[in-house]
Every structure is written in C-alpha cells, then in structure tokens.
C-alpha cells in the first residue's frame, strides 16, 4: 500500500516502472482503495495519511514520521514514545512496545542493536530515525 496526500493506493505486482510517489490523477498501475468505513485523516506538513478505524496506526505513523537512512539510529523506547503520543493525540487504539516493533518490521527495514550510553546498554533501531515532525512529538 502507498499512502499519499489522503489517498491509499495498491501498487501493481510489478512496480519496476512505477514512480514512488504517484500522481493521483495519472496512476496507471494503481487503484484507490475505498475503505469499508470512514477513515481518519492525519496530516504532517504536506503529507496526509488515511487511517483505517480498527488500525493501530503503525503504517500511517511510519509513513509520516519515520525516515530510513544509512547510519542513523534511534532508541526503541524513544520511537515507541513518539508513536504512543501520536496515537493519544489522534485517539487511536495503539499497541504495546513489543507488538510495535514486530509490526514496524513489516513496514520499514531496520536492524536491532545495543549501544552503550554511559553505564547503560540501550536497545536501538538502526537504519531508521524520526523525521523533524516526528521529533516534535517528543517535545
């Protein structure tokens, strides 16, 4: 699925010739998904994402607030805290930290690692980080 400016698209079986961000008016290889129930719309800057009513919102949260990049990392607890605040703000029934990590792995690619922070070992996601809008959720 692709979330873009309030619309949800299913990509074709062979996405080789498709643009990552499709223009809704000329999406040859995609079709809009009509939700069975009204979906909540959340926006971040210029980006808008539809959230299915019974969803825990992980896909939408990732689409709006997580970026994938080499060499970046974020403590698991910090990313989950941002997700929890976002679900609270939008009255979404979120999930717990364990399920968050499992479901997030289906949406973005990352590695698990442990780093030393002073005397403490901190478990981090490597390869993903919060966007600037995502970081604002922690303020």
Secondary structure as UniProt FT lines:
FT   STRAND          2..4
FT   TURN            5..6
FT   STRAND          7..11
FT   HELIX           15..17
FT   HELIX           24..26
FT   TURN            28..29
FT   STRAND          30..32
FT   STRAND          40..44
FT   TURN            45..46
FT   STRAND          47..51
FT   TURN            53..54
FT   HELIX           58..65
FT   STRAND          66..75
FT   HELIX           76..89
FT   TURN            90..91
FT   HELIX           97..104
FT   TURN            105..107
FT   STRAND          111..117
FT   TURN            118..119
FT   STRAND          120..130
FT   HELIX           132..136
FT   TURN            137..138
//
